[in-house]
Amino acid sequence: MRIKYNAPTILTFTFISALVLILSNTLLPSLTESWFVVPGKGSFAPFRIQSWVTLVTHVIGHADWTHLIANFSLILLIGPILEERYGSVALLAMIFLTALVTGVLNVFLFSTSLLGASGVVFMMILLASFTNFKKGEIPLTFVLIVVLYLGRELFNALAVNRISEFAHIIGGFCGSIFGFFKTAAAKP
């Protein structure tokens, strides 16, 4: 038996995120802050390339190992299934679009910065609930995932913390949209 690089998009995303955290914790202490954090409302500098880049790269940066492991334990669990189902390029596009949407909305709506892949995690959770969708049907599992995961985030949004429940909600919304479009495009 041999080890196979079975989910190139997910594995590359994981390894790059871990490498960024290692470099931030050792040789390049300002790396994450400079290139992997979306600035909040009022802090976005439209004439700085870094501001534009971070609209997408924020999903690669993480505050610490606990943050990274929390996100990637779910990404590594769900991601390969989604990558096999939808393809590497399509999944990469979904990750990119989810990052961009959460980054842009954060710049316009919140004064706090945004860091981490939890929006992507929620996109994958909701997208995964579409893997057995049939045209014209809404599986009860999808409804329950929306109620449990996004309902919890709406409730948690009322608390004062350093977690962007908004990114979770928008990520889940993106996963739902991707799932509906993929299901609608599927042949009967």
N, CA, C and O atoms as a DFTB+ gen file, in Angstrom:
752 C
 N C O
     1  1       0.839      -1.191       0.000
     2  2       0.000       0.000       0.000
     3  2       0.874       1.239       0.000
     4  3       1.996       1.235       0.506
     5  1       0.326       2.312      -0.587
     6  2       1.041       3.580      -0.600
     7  2       0.082       4.699      -0.205
     8  3      -1.134       4.573      -0.348
     9  1       0.635       5.761       0.279
    10  2      -0.165       6.932       0.636
    11  2      -0.432       7.724      -0.636
    12  3       0.486       7.981      -1.416
    13  1      -1.684       8.109      -0.846
    14  2      -2.088       8.825      -2.048
    15  2      -2.493      10.259      -1.694
    16  3      -3.171      10.497      -0.694
    17  1      -2.074      11.186      -2.514
    18  2      -2.477      12.601      -2.383
    19  2      -3.878      12.704      -2.981
    20  3      -4.061      13.208      -4.089
    21  1      -4.866      12.215      -2.223
    22  2      -6.199      11.944      -2.741
    23  2      -7.100      13.152      -2.960
    24  3      -8.046      13.065      -3.743
    25  1      -6.847      14.248      -2.314
    26  2      -7.704      15.438      -2.439
    27  2      -6.787      16.646      -2.589
    28  3      -6.534      17.354      -1.613
    29  1      -6.283      16.893      -3.805
    30  2      -5.251      17.913      -3.976
    31  2      -5.645      19.321      -3.516
    32  3      -4.820      20.035      -2.945
    33  1      -6.869      19.717      -3.753
    34  2      -7.291      21.052      -3.314
    35  2      -7.280      21.144      -1.798
    36  3      -6.724      22.089      -1.238
    37  1      -7.879      20.188      -1.139
    38  2      -7.991      20.200       0.326
    39  2      -6.627      20.037       0.981
    40  3      -6.299      20.763       1.919
    41  1      -5.835      19.094       0.496
    42  2      -4.518      18.865       1.100
    43  2      -3.584      20.054       0.895
    44  3      -2.862      20.436       1.816
    45  1      -3.589      20.637      -0.287
    46  2      -2.739      21.805      -0.548
    47  2      -3.174      22.982       0.321
    48  3      -2.331      23.681       0.882
    49  1      -4.470      23.203       0.436
    50  2      -5.018      24.253       1.306
    51  2      -4.548      24.031       2.749
    52  3      -4.133      24.973       3.423
    53  1      -4.616      22.798       3.208
    54  2      -4.197      22.450       4.574
    55  2      -2.709      22.715       4.781
    56  3      -2.318      23.366       5.750
    57  1      -1.884      22.209       3.868
    58  2      -0.432      22.349       4.021
    59  2       0.016      23.813       3.920
    60  3       0.910      24.233       4.654
    61  1      -0.592      24.586       3.025
    62  2      -0.236      26.007       2.913
    63  2      -0.618      26.744       4.195
    64  3       0.152      27.568       4.688
    65  1      -1.795      26.455       4.736
    66  2      -2.232      27.104       5.978
    67  2      -1.307      26.765       7.136
    68  3      -0.965      27.637       7.936
    69  1      -0.898      25.500       7.232
    70  2       0.032      25.092       8.293
    71  2       1.390      25.764       8.106
    72  3       2.002      26.206       9.078
    73  1       1.864      25.843       6.867
    74  2       3.147      26.494       6.586
    75  2       3.115      27.973       6.965
    76  3       4.072      28.488       7.544
    77  1       2.024      28.649       6.642
    78  2       1.887      30.068       7.009
    79  2       1.944      30.224       8.521
    80  3       2.597      31.140       9.022
    81  1       1.269      29.342       9.257
    82  2       1.293      29.428      10.716
    83  2       2.689      29.142      11.264
    84  3       3.142      29.824      12.183
    85  1       3.370      28.150      10.714
    86  2       4.741      27.849      11.149
    87  2       5.655      29.053      10.901
    88  3       6.412      29.454      11.784
    89  1       5.580      29.620       9.705
    90  2       6.428      30.786       9.383
    91  2       6.082      31.985      10.263
    92  3       6.971      32.723      10.688
    93  1       4.794      32.178      10.536
    94  2       4.368      33.291      11.405
    95  2       4.852      33.122      12.832
    96  3       5.126      34.099      13.529
    97  1       4.954      31.876      13.256
    98  2       5.402      31.601      14.626
    99  2       6.917      31.532      14.765
   100  3       7.432      31.451      15.880
   101  1       7.636      31.562      13.643
   102  2       9.097      31.412      13.707
   103  2       9.820      32.534      12.968
   104  3      10.191      33.537      13.577
   105  1      10.019      32.378      11.692
   106  2      10.864      33.277      10.911
   107  2      10.228      34.613      10.517
   108  3      10.925      35.620      10.396
   109  1       8.914      34.624      10.318
   110  2       8.231      35.825       9.816
   111  2       7.044      36.189      10.716
   112  3       5.894      35.949      10.348
   113  1       7.315      36.762      11.880
   114  2       6.244      36.992      12.856
   115  2       5.091      37.888      12.385
   116  3       3.992      37.793      12.932
   117  1       5.307      38.745      11.400
   118  2       4.225      39.622      10.942
   119  2       3.546      39.100       9.677
   120  3       2.715      39.798       9.096
   121  1       3.880      37.898       9.246
   122  2       3.337      37.340       8.005
   123  2       1.812      37.260       8.026
   124  3       1.152      37.753       7.112
   125  1       1.261      36.649       9.049
   126  2      -0.195      36.487       9.114
   127  2      -0.886      37.841       9.141
   128  3      -1.826      38.076       8.382
   129  1      -0.431      38.719      10.000
   130  2      -1.052      40.047      10.120
   131  2      -0.966      40.835       8.814
   132  3      -1.900      41.561       8.475
   133  1       0.120      40.706       8.090
   134  2       0.322      41.476       6.862
   135  2      -0.445      40.941       5.659
   136  3      -0.979      41.721       4.870
   137  1      -0.505      39.614       5.509
   138  2      -1.020      39.038       4.270
   139  2      -2.232      38.127       4.421
   140  3      -2.781      37.670       3.418
   141  1      -2.665      37.848       5.667
   142  2      -3.718      36.855       5.856
   143  2      -4.818      37.302       6.818
   144  3      -5.502      36.463       7.404
   145  1      -4.993      38.602       6.985
   146  2      -6.056      39.152       7.831
   147  2      -6.784      40.232       7.035
   148  3      -6.161      41.176       6.550
   149  1      -8.097      40.094       6.902
   150  2      -8.890      41.128       6.228
   151  2      -9.108      42.262       7.222
   152  3      -9.588      42.033       8.332
   153  1      -8.757      43.490       6.827
   154  2      -9.019      44.614       7.730
   155  2     -10.522      44.874       7.831
   156  3     -11.288      44.533       6.930
   157  1     -10.916      45.473       8.923
   158  2     -12.321      45.793       9.108
   159  2     -12.701      47.104       8.435
   160  3     -11.875      47.774       7.816
   161  1     -13.962      47.445       8.573
   162  2     -14.523      48.678       8.018
   163  2     -13.698      49.872       8.494
   164  3     -13.416      50.007       9.685
   165  1     -13.323      50.718       7.574
   166  2     -12.533      51.893       7.919
   167  2     -11.038      51.657       7.889
   168  3     -10.264      52.614       7.894
   169  1     -10.614      50.397       7.859
   170  2      -9.184      50.084       7.843
   171  2      -8.706      49.583       6.484
   172  3      -7.504      49.444       6.260
   173  1      -9.638      49.314       5.585
   174  2      -9.278      48.825       4.256
   175  2      -8.591      49.955       3.488
   176  3      -9.133      51.054       3.371
   177  1      -7.410      49.679       2.973
   178  2      -6.636      50.675       2.215
   179  2      -6.678      50.300       0.734
   180  3      -5.909      49.439       0.306
   181  1      -7.556      50.921      -0.058
   182  2      -7.744      50.505      -1.449
   183  2      -6.509      50.675      -2.332
   184  3      -6.445      50.086      -3.411
   185  1      -5.540      51.458      -1.903
   186  2      -4.340      51.659      -2.706
   187  2      -3.188      50.746      -2.279
   188  3      -2.074      50.869      -2.788
   189  1      -3.456      49.840      -1.352
   190  2      -2.447      48.859      -0.919
   191  2      -2.825      47.481      -1.449
   192  3      -3.931      46.996      -1.209
   193  1      -1.920      46.869      -2.155
   194  2      -2.172      45.543      -2.721
   195  2      -2.530      44.531      -1.635
   196  3      -3.332      43.628      -1.869
   197  1      -1.945      44.676      -0.463
   198  2      -2.210      43.741       0.637
   199  2      -3.686      43.712       1.012
   200  3      -4.232      42.649       1.307
   201  1      -4.329      44.867       1.003
   202  2      -5.752      44.908       1.350
   203  2      -6.575      44.060       0.385
   204  3      -7.484      43.343       0.805
   205  1      -6.264      44.140      -0.887
   206  2      -6.998      43.370      -1.896
   207  2      -6.697      41.877      -1.782
   208  3      -7.600      41.047      -1.881
   209  1      -5.440      41.546      -1.576
   210  2      -5.034      40.137      -1.476
   211  2      -5.710      39.466      -0.290
   212  3      -6.172      38.330      -0.396
   213  1      -5.769      40.160       0.832
   214  2      -6.329      39.550       2.047
   215  2      -7.829      39.294       1.967
   216  3      -8.372      38.556       2.789
   217  1      -8.504      39.889       0.994
   218  2      -9.929      39.596       0.821
   219  2     -10.151      38.107       0.569
   220  3     -11.228      37.576       0.841
   221  1      -9.121      37.440       0.045
   222  2      -9.214      36.007      -0.231
   223  2      -8.292      35.191       0.674
   224  3      -8.662      34.099       1.106
   225  1      -7.108      35.704       0.964
   226  2      -6.115      34.908       1.703
   227  2      -6.405      34.765       3.191
   228  3      -5.743      33.977       3.865
   229  1      -7.357      35.491       3.714
   230  2      -7.663      35.399       5.148
   231  2      -8.031      33.984       5.562
   232  3      -7.895      33.632       6.734
   233  1      -8.495      33.162       4.622
   234  2      -8.861      31.782       4.966
   235  2      -7.635      30.905       5.175
   236  3      -7.755      29.796       5.697
   237  1      -6.470      31.375       4.783
   238  2      -5.229      30.621       4.957
   239  2      -4.593      30.908       6.320
   240  3      -3.992      30.017       6.921
   241  1      -4.720      32.131       6.804
   242  2      -4.118      32.514       8.079
   243  2      -4.951      32.073       9.272
   244  3      -6.180      32.041       9.210
   245  1      -4.265      31.734      10.358
   246  2      -4.931      31.334      11.601
   247  2      -4.190      31.923      12.786
   248  3      -2.979      32.136      12.728
   249  1      -4.917      32.184      13.856
   250  2      -4.350      32.836      15.032
   251  2      -3.340      31.944      15.764
   252  3      -2.324      32.427      16.264
   253  1      -3.629      30.641      15.821
   254  2      -2.757      29.708      16.537
   255  2      -3.102      28.288      16.100
   256  3      -3.978      28.080      15.260
   257  1      -2.400      27.313      16.683
   258  2      -2.613      25.920      16.298
   259  2      -4.008      25.423      16.638
   260  3      -4.583      24.637      15.884
   261  1      -4.560      25.863      17.754
   262  2      -5.913      25.451      18.137
   263  2      -6.918      25.900      17.084
   264  3      -7.801      25.138      16.689
   265  1      -6.777      27.141      16.636
   266  2      -7.645      27.705      15.604
   267  2      -7.514      26.906      14.307
   268  3      -8.524      26.542      13.703
   269  1      -6.302      26.633      13.879
   270  2      -6.066      25.895      12.637
   271  2      -6.612      24.472      12.728
   272  3      -7.280      24.005      11.805
   273  1      -6.335      23.787      13.824
   274  2      -6.782      22.403      13.977
   275  2      -8.310      22.326      14.039
   276  3      -8.902      21.404      13.478
   277  1      -8.948      23.275      14.709
   278  2     -10.407      23.287      14.774
   279  2     -11.013      23.393      13.373
   280  3     -11.975      22.694      13.054
   281  1     -10.449      24.267      12.542
   282  2     -10.973      24.424      11.183
   283  2     -10.632      23.226      10.296
   284  3     -11.499      22.703       9.596
   285  1      -9.389      22.800      10.325
   286  2      -8.967      21.777       9.370
   287  2      -9.348      20.360       9.757
   288  3      -9.306      19.469       8.908
   289  1      -9.715      20.119      11.001
   290  2     -10.219      18.785      11.322
   291  2     -11.529      18.550      10.567
   292  3     -11.781      17.440      10.097
   293  1     -12.350      19.570      10.449
   294  2     -13.590      19.443       9.677
   295  2     -13.334      19.522       8.172
   296  3     -13.939      18.776       7.401
   297  1     -12.449      20.414       7.754
   298  2     -12.138      20.525       6.322
   299  2     -11.555      19.212       5.805
   300  3     -11.916      18.763       4.717
   301  1     -10.664      18.598       6.569
   302  2     -10.067      17.329       6.146
   303  2     -11.060      16.169       6.196
   304  3     -10.880      15.170       5.499
   305  1     -12.089      16.292       7.002
   306  2     -13.118      15.258       7.087
   307  2     -14.114      15.370       5.926
   308  3     -14.428      14.378       5.269
   309  1     -14.599      16.575       5.688
   310  2     -15.653      16.790       4.690
   311  2     -15.084      17.087       3.304
   312  3     -15.640      16.650       2.297
   313  1     -13.990      17.821       3.251
   314  2     -13.434      18.297       1.986
   315  2     -13.148      17.227       0.945
   316  3     -13.545      17.394      -0.208
   317  1     -12.470      16.125       1.300
   318  2     -12.195      15.106       0.285
   319  2     -13.459      14.508      -0.341
   320  3     -13.463      14.183      -1.529
   321  1     -14.512      14.362       0.434
   322  2     -15.784      13.857      -0.094
   323  2     -16.341      14.848      -1.110
   324  3     -16.795      14.457      -2.186
   325  1     -16.304      16.136      -0.762
   326  2     -16.796      17.171      -1.668
   327  2     -15.917      17.285      -2.914
   328  3     -16.415      17.493      -4.021
   329  1     -14.611      17.147      -2.719
   330  2     -13.705      17.235      -3.856
   331  2     -13.931      16.080      -4.823
   332  3     -13.862      16.266      -6.038
   333  1     -14.198      14.901      -4.301
   334  2     -14.498      13.753      -5.166
   335  2     -15.825      13.965      -5.888
   336  3     -15.955      13.632      -7.067
   337  1     -16.786      14.506      -5.196
   338  2     -18.138      14.712      -5.762
   339  2     -18.162      15.819      -6.815
   340  3     -18.726      15.638      -7.894
   341  1     -17.544      16.974      -6.502
   342  2     -17.657      18.147      -7.363
   343  2     -16.426      18.415      -8.216
   344  3     -16.504      19.159      -9.194
   345  1     -15.290      17.819      -7.860
   346  2     -14.051      18.039      -8.591
   347  2     -13.171      19.066      -7.893
   348  3     -13.659      19.939      -7.175
   349  1     -11.870      18.947      -8.116
   350  2     -10.887      19.817      -7.456
   351  2     -11.050      21.277      -7.855
   352  3     -11.031      22.161      -6.999
   353  1     -11.209      21.533      -9.138
   354  2     -11.303      22.915      -9.625
   355  2     -12.584      23.580      -9.119
   356  3     -12.557      24.725      -8.668
   357  1     -13.698      22.862      -9.196
   358  2     -14.966      23.422      -8.715
   359  2     -14.901      23.721      -7.216
   360  3     -15.376      24.765      -6.769
   361  1     -14.314      22.807      -6.440
   362  2     -14.212      23.042      -4.998
   363  2     -13.287      24.223      -4.704
   364  3     -13.577      25.032      -3.823
   365  1     -12.182      24.324      -5.433
   366  2     -11.295      25.474      -5.269
   367  2     -12.034      26.772      -5.569
   368  3     -11.874      27.758      -4.849
   369  1     -12.836      26.779      -6.618
   370  2     -13.629      27.974      -6.962
   371  2     -14.614      28.314      -5.838
   372  3     -14.806      29.487      -5.519
   373  1     -15.233      27.301      -5.242
   374  2     -16.175      27.532      -4.142
   375  2     -15.462      28.094      -2.910
   376  3     -15.986      28.983      -2.239
   377  1     -14.273      27.578      -2.616
   378  2     -13.482      28.098      -1.493
   379  2     -13.106      29.550      -1.770
   380  3     -13.241      30.407      -0.897
   381  1     -12.637      29.824      -2.978
   382  2     -12.239      31.183      -3.370
   383  2     -13.424      32.141      -3.247
   384  3     -13.292      33.207      -2.646
   385  1     -14.577      31.778      -3.807
   386  2     -15.751      32.654      -3.759
   387  2     -16.246      32.876      -2.332
   388  3     -16.638      33.988      -1.977
   389  1     -16.229      31.828      -1.517
   390  2     -16.635      31.974      -0.118
   391  2     -15.692      32.928       0.611
   392  3     -16.136      33.790       1.369
   393  1     -14.394      32.771       0.379
   394  2     -13.410      33.674       0.994
   395  2     -13.644      35.109       0.542
   396  3     -13.644      36.028       1.361
   397  1     -13.842      35.302      -0.748
   398  2     -14.046      36.647      -1.285
   399  2     -15.312      37.297      -0.733
   400  3     -15.286      38.457      -0.322
   401  1     -16.404      36.564      -0.724
   402  2     -17.669      37.110      -0.221
   403  2     -17.552      37.476       1.259
   404  3     -17.957      38.570       1.653
   405  1     -17.009      36.586       2.080
   406  2     -16.880      36.895       3.503
   407  2     -15.897      38.045       3.726
   408  3     -16.120      38.888       4.595
   409  1     -14.821      38.086       2.955
   410  2     -13.849      39.180       3.083
   411  2     -14.442      40.523       2.722
   412  3     -14.297      41.488       3.472
   413  1     -15.110      40.596       1.580
   414  2     -15.695      41.868       1.123
   415  2     -16.776      42.338       2.091
   416  3     -16.806      43.509       2.467
   417  1     -17.662      41.429       2.494
   418  2     -18.729      41.830       3.417
   419  2     -18.172      42.265       4.763
   420  3     -18.719      43.169       5.395
   421  1     -17.093      41.637       5.210
   422  2     -16.472      42.050       6.465
   423  2     -15.951      43.488       6.366
   424  3     -16.123      44.282       7.291
   425  1     -15.318      43.813       5.246
   426  2     -14.777      45.169       5.042
   427  2     -15.892      46.211       5.068
   428  3     -15.709      47.305       5.603
   429  1     -17.039      45.878       4.497
   430  2     -18.135      46.841       4.427
   431  2     -18.987      46.907       5.685
   432  3     -19.584      47.947       5.966
   433  1     -19.057      45.817       6.451
   434  2     -20.025      45.761       7.554
   435  2     -19.449      45.779       8.965
   436  3     -20.139      46.173       9.906
   437  1     -18.195      45.358       9.129
   438  2     -17.662      45.196      10.486
   439  2     -16.365      45.964      10.676
   440  3     -15.560      46.079       9.751
   441  1     -16.168      46.482      11.866
   442  2     -14.925      47.212      12.159
   443  2     -13.808      46.272      12.601
   444  3     -12.649      46.678      12.688
   445  1     -14.153      45.027      12.877
   446  2     -13.146      44.053      13.304
   447  2     -12.527      43.346      12.098
   448  3     -13.146      43.243      11.039
   449  1     -11.315      42.869      12.274
   450  2     -10.647      42.139      11.193
   451  2     -11.169      40.705      11.136
   452  3     -11.868      40.247      12.040
   453  1     -10.812      40.003      10.052
   454  2     -11.288      38.644       9.835
   455  2     -10.103      37.747       9.520
   456  3      -9.249      38.101       8.708
   457  1     -10.050      36.585      10.161
   458  2      -8.931      35.658      10.022
   459  2      -9.440      34.236      10.167
   460  3     -10.204      33.948      11.088
   461  1      -9.032      33.339       9.277
   462  2      -9.325      31.924       9.427
   463  2     -10.283      31.367       8.395
   464  3     -10.894      32.104       7.621
   465  1     -10.402      30.053       8.401
   466  2     -11.165      29.322       7.389
   467  2     -12.526      28.838       7.883
   468  3     -13.108      27.941       7.273
   469  1     -13.042      29.399       8.957
   470  2     -14.303      28.874       9.483
   471  2     -15.476      29.131       8.541
   472  3     -16.423      28.344       8.529
   473  1     -15.446      30.193       7.760
   474  2     -16.482      30.400       6.751
   475  2     -16.460      29.282       5.723
   476  3     -17.510      28.828       5.266
   477  1     -15.261      28.838       5.359
   478  2     -15.111      27.722       4.424
   479  2     -15.626      26.433       5.065
   480  3     -16.250      25.614       4.390
   481  1     -15.372      26.250       6.344
   482  2     -15.885      25.068       7.054
   483  2     -17.404      25.028       6.951
   484  3     -17.975      23.990       6.619
   485  1     -18.053      26.137       7.230
   486  2     -19.516      26.174       7.189
   487  2     -20.037      26.024       5.761
   488  3     -21.098      25.436       5.548
   489  1     -19.299      26.552       4.781
   490  2     -19.674      26.335       3.389
   491  2     -19.679      24.837       3.098
   492  3     -20.611      24.320       2.481
   493  1     -18.629      24.142       3.548
   494  2     -18.519      22.705       3.289
   495  2     -19.582      21.906       4.030
   496  3     -20.108      20.934       3.488
   497  1     -19.904      22.294       5.248
   498  2     -20.930      21.584       6.021
   499  2     -22.273      21.642       5.290
   500  3     -22.941      20.621       5.127
   501  1     -22.661      22.836       4.853
   502  2     -23.941      22.966       4.150
   503  2     -23.884      22.322       2.775
   504  3     -24.852      21.692       2.350
   505  1     -22.763      22.469       2.072
   506  2     -22.615      21.843       0.759
   507  2     -22.681      20.324       0.876
   508  3     -23.260      19.662       0.015
   509  1     -22.097      19.769       1.926
   510  2     -22.113      18.313       2.124
   511  2     -23.532      17.784       2.285
   512  3     -23.825      16.651       1.905
   513  1     -24.402      18.601       2.843
   514  2     -25.781      18.132       3.023
   515  2     -26.520      18.030       1.686
   516  3     -27.645      17.531       1.645
   517  1     -25.908      18.492       0.597
   518  2     -26.492      18.379      -0.745
   519  2     -26.004      17.151      -1.504
   520  3     -26.470      16.902      -2.615
   521  1     -25.084      16.379      -0.941
   522  2     -24.476      15.300      -1.708
   523  2     -25.476      14.222      -2.126
   524  3     -25.218      13.492      -3.083
   525  1     -26.595      14.107      -1.440
   526  2     -27.600      13.126      -1.860
   527  2     -28.920      13.796      -2.250
   528  3     -29.984      13.180      -2.183
   529  1     -28.836      15.049      -2.652
   530  2     -30.004      15.794      -3.123
   531  2     -30.524      15.205      -4.422
   532  3     -29.744      14.759      -5.263
   533  1     -31.817      15.203      -4.583
   534  2     -32.434      14.864      -5.854
   535  2     -33.264      16.070      -6.281
   536  3     -33.870      16.748      -5.452
   537  1     -33.281      16.325      -7.581
   538  2     -34.024      17.470      -8.114
   539  2     -35.465      17.445      -7.611
   540  3     -36.121      16.404      -7.619
   541  1     -35.944      18.608      -7.175
   542  2     -37.315      18.720      -6.720
   543  2     -37.537      18.303      -5.272
   544  3     -38.670      18.329      -4.792
   545  1     -36.486      17.922      -4.577
   546  2     -36.609      17.504      -3.180
   547  2     -35.692      18.340      -2.290
   548  3     -34.638      18.805      -2.724
   549  1     -36.107      18.521      -1.057
   550  2     -35.250      19.141      -0.054
   551  2     -35.119      18.131       1.087
   552  3     -36.072      17.896       1.829
   553  1     -33.936      17.541       1.220
   554  2     -33.765      16.534       2.269
   555  2     -33.916      17.124       3.670
   556  3     -33.472      18.240       3.940
   557  1     -34.530      16.379       4.525
   558  2     -34.684      16.800       5.914
   559  2     -33.323      17.031       6.559
   560  3     -33.191      17.903       7.418
   561  1     -32.299      16.257       6.156
   562  2     -30.963      16.450       6.720
   563  2     -30.448      17.859       6.448
   564  3     -29.807      18.455       7.314
   565  1     -30.718      18.405       5.258
   566  2     -30.316      19.776       4.940
   567  2     -31.018      20.765       5.871
   568  3     -30.383      21.670       6.413
   569  1     -32.316      20.592       6.053
   570  2     -33.090      21.485       6.926
   571  2     -32.540      21.438       8.354
   572  3     -32.379      22.474       8.999
   573  1     -32.257      20.236       8.835
   574  2     -31.729      20.102      10.194
   575  2     -30.337      20.717      10.332
   576  3     -30.034      21.332      11.355
   577  1     -29.493      20.558       9.323
   578  2     -28.159      21.183       9.354
   579  2     -28.293      22.698       9.405
   580  3     -27.587      23.360      10.166
   581  1     -29.188      23.246       8.606
   582  2     -29.402      24.704       8.625
   583  2     -29.855      25.143      10.009
   584  3     -29.325      26.108      10.559
   585  1     -30.823      24.446      10.569
   586  2     -31.345      24.821      11.881
   587  2     -30.268      24.678      12.962
   588  3     -30.082      25.580      13.778
   589  1     -29.565      23.547      12.965
   590  2     -28.580      23.313      14.023
   591  2     -27.346      24.200      13.895
   592  3     -26.975      24.892      14.843
   593  1     -26.715      24.182      12.738
   594  2     -25.461      24.919      12.582
   595  2     -25.675      26.424      12.459
   596  3     -25.066      27.200      13.196
   597  1     -26.528      26.837      11.542
   598  2     -26.707      28.279      11.357
   599  2     -27.555      28.883      12.469
   600  3     -27.349      30.037      12.846
   601  1     -28.500      28.122      12.992
   602  2     -29.285      28.605      14.136
   603  2     -28.390      28.878      15.336
   604  3     -28.538      29.892      16.019
   605  1     -27.465      27.964      15.582
   606  2     -26.506      28.167      16.683
   607  2     -25.675      29.419      16.455
   608  3     -25.410      30.165      17.398
   609  1     -25.261      29.658      15.220
   610  2     -24.441      30.834      14.926
   611  2     -25.241      32.125      15.080
   612  3     -24.705      33.129      15.548
   613  1     -26.499      32.112      14.698
   614  2     -27.339      33.296      14.899
   615  2     -27.488      33.586      16.391
   616  3     -27.423      34.742      16.811
   617  1     -27.687      32.547      17.184
   618  2     -27.785      32.702      18.636
   619  2     -26.452      33.201      19.210
   620  3     -26.437      34.110      20.039
   621  1     -25.333      32.608      18.771
   622  2     -24.012      33.000      19.271
   623  2     -23.617      34.414      18.856
   624  3     -22.789      35.045      19.512
   625  1     -24.198      34.908      17.783
   626  2     -23.883      36.258      17.318
   627  2     -24.287      37.314      18.349
   628  3     -23.783      38.437      18.316
   629  1     -25.180      36.962      19.249
   630  2     -25.615      37.893      20.283
   631  2     -24.574      38.038      21.398
   632  3     -24.603      39.008      22.154
   633  1     -23.664      37.078      21.495
   634  2     -22.637      37.101      22.545
   635  2     -21.451      37.959      22.106
   636  3     -21.194      38.129      20.914
   637  1     -20.748      38.485      23.080
   638  2     -19.529      39.246      22.799
   639  2     -18.363      38.267      22.842
   640  3     -18.067      37.685      23.885
   641  1     -17.698      38.089      21.688
   642  2     -16.565      37.179      21.613
   643  2     -15.674      37.588      20.443
   644  3     -15.939      38.595      19.785
   645  1     -14.643      36.832      20.186
   646  2     -13.721      37.145      19.088
   647  2     -13.956      36.242      17.884
   648  3     -13.074      36.087      17.039
   649  1     -15.138      35.647      17.804
   650  2     -15.471      34.732      16.724
   651  2     -16.395      35.448      15.749
   652  3     -17.319      36.147      16.163
   653  1     -16.145      35.275      14.454
   654  2     -16.998      35.887      13.448
   655  2     -18.119      34.932      13.062
   656  3     -18.009      34.193      12.083
   657  1     -19.191      34.954      13.836
   658  2     -20.352      34.145      13.491
   659  2     -20.873      34.554      12.126
   660  3     -21.438      33.737      11.400
   661  1     -20.684      35.818      11.778
   662  2     -21.104      36.312      10.473
   663  2     -20.425      35.519       9.352
   664  3     -21.085      35.136       8.385
   665  1     -19.127      35.270       9.468
   666  2     -18.403      34.480       8.455
   667  2     -18.960      33.072       8.392
   668  3     -19.045      32.494       7.309
   669  1     -19.340      32.508       9.523
   670  2     -19.931      31.171       9.544
   671  2     -21.260      31.173       8.795
   672  3     -21.526      30.295       7.974
   673  1     -22.086      32.171       9.090
   674  2     -23.406      32.265       8.463
   675  2     -23.265      32.480       6.959
   676  3     -23.942      31.817       6.174
   677  1     -22.398      33.394       6.556
   678  2     -22.199      33.660       5.126
   679  2     -21.588      32.440       4.445
   680  3     -21.972      32.113       3.322
   681  1     -20.649      31.761       5.096
   682  2     -20.087      30.537       4.539
   683  2     -21.168      29.485       4.331
   684  3     -21.209      28.830       3.289
   685  1     -22.040      29.323       5.315
   686  2     -23.152      28.377       5.183
   687  2     -24.092      28.768       4.067
   688  3     -24.580      27.912       3.329
   689  1     -24.347      30.056       3.941
   690  2     -25.193      30.559       2.854
   691  2     -24.549      30.242       1.505
   692  3     -25.228      29.788       0.584
   693  1     -23.240      30.481       1.388
   694  2     -22.518      30.171       0.140
   695  2     -22.615      28.680      -0.178
   696  3     -22.882      28.309      -1.321
   697  1     -22.401      27.821       0.820
   698  2     -22.517      26.380       0.607
   699  2     -23.901      25.975       0.138
   700  3     -24.042      25.092      -0.708
   701  1     -24.931      26.623       0.691
   702  2     -26.311      26.343       0.275
   703  2     -26.534      26.760      -1.170
   704  3     -27.130      26.020      -1.953
   705  1     -26.057      27.937      -1.517
   706  2     -26.206      28.427      -2.899
   707  2     -25.477      27.501      -3.872
   708  3     -26.034      27.107      -4.897
   709  1     -24.217      27.152      -3.541
   710  2     -23.461      26.242      -4.417
   711  2     -24.197      24.919      -4.571
   712  3     -24.305      24.387      -5.676
   713  1     -24.700      24.391      -3.463
   714  2     -25.420      23.118      -3.501
   715  2     -26.672      23.188      -4.351
   716  3     -26.938      22.279      -5.137
   717  1     -27.452      24.265      -4.205
   718  2     -28.660      24.412      -5.011
   719  2     -28.316      24.524      -6.493
   720  3     -28.965      23.898      -7.330
   721  1     -27.286      25.328      -6.824
   722  2     -26.900      25.468      -8.230
   723  2     -26.375      24.156      -8.803
   724  3     -26.701      23.797      -9.934
   725  1     -25.570      23.446      -8.034
   726  2     -25.033      22.168      -8.505
   727  2     -26.168      21.150      -8.696
   728  3     -26.157      20.376      -9.653
   729  1     -27.148      21.157      -7.776
   730  2     -28.265      20.241      -7.881
   731  2     -29.147      20.606      -9.072
   732  3     -29.588      19.724      -9.809
   733  1     -29.403      21.884      -9.263
   734  2     -30.240      22.332     -10.377
   735  2     -29.585      22.017     -11.723
   736  3     -30.269      21.732     -12.705
   737  1     -28.265      22.072     -11.754
   738  2     -27.528      21.813     -13.001
   739  2     -27.376      20.321     -13.291
   740  3     -27.069      19.933     -14.418
   741  1     -27.588      19.487     -12.276
   742  2     -27.401      18.040     -12.440
   743  2     -28.472      17.469     -13.360
   744  3     -29.605      17.948     -13.398
   745  1     -28.090      16.440     -14.096
   746  2     -29.035      15.764     -14.970
   747  2     -29.919      14.856     -14.137
   748  3     -29.461      14.274     -13.154
   749  1     -31.206      14.727     -14.526
   750  2     -32.139      13.892     -13.744
   751  2     -31.766      12.437     -13.716
   752  3     -32.464      11.633     -13.097
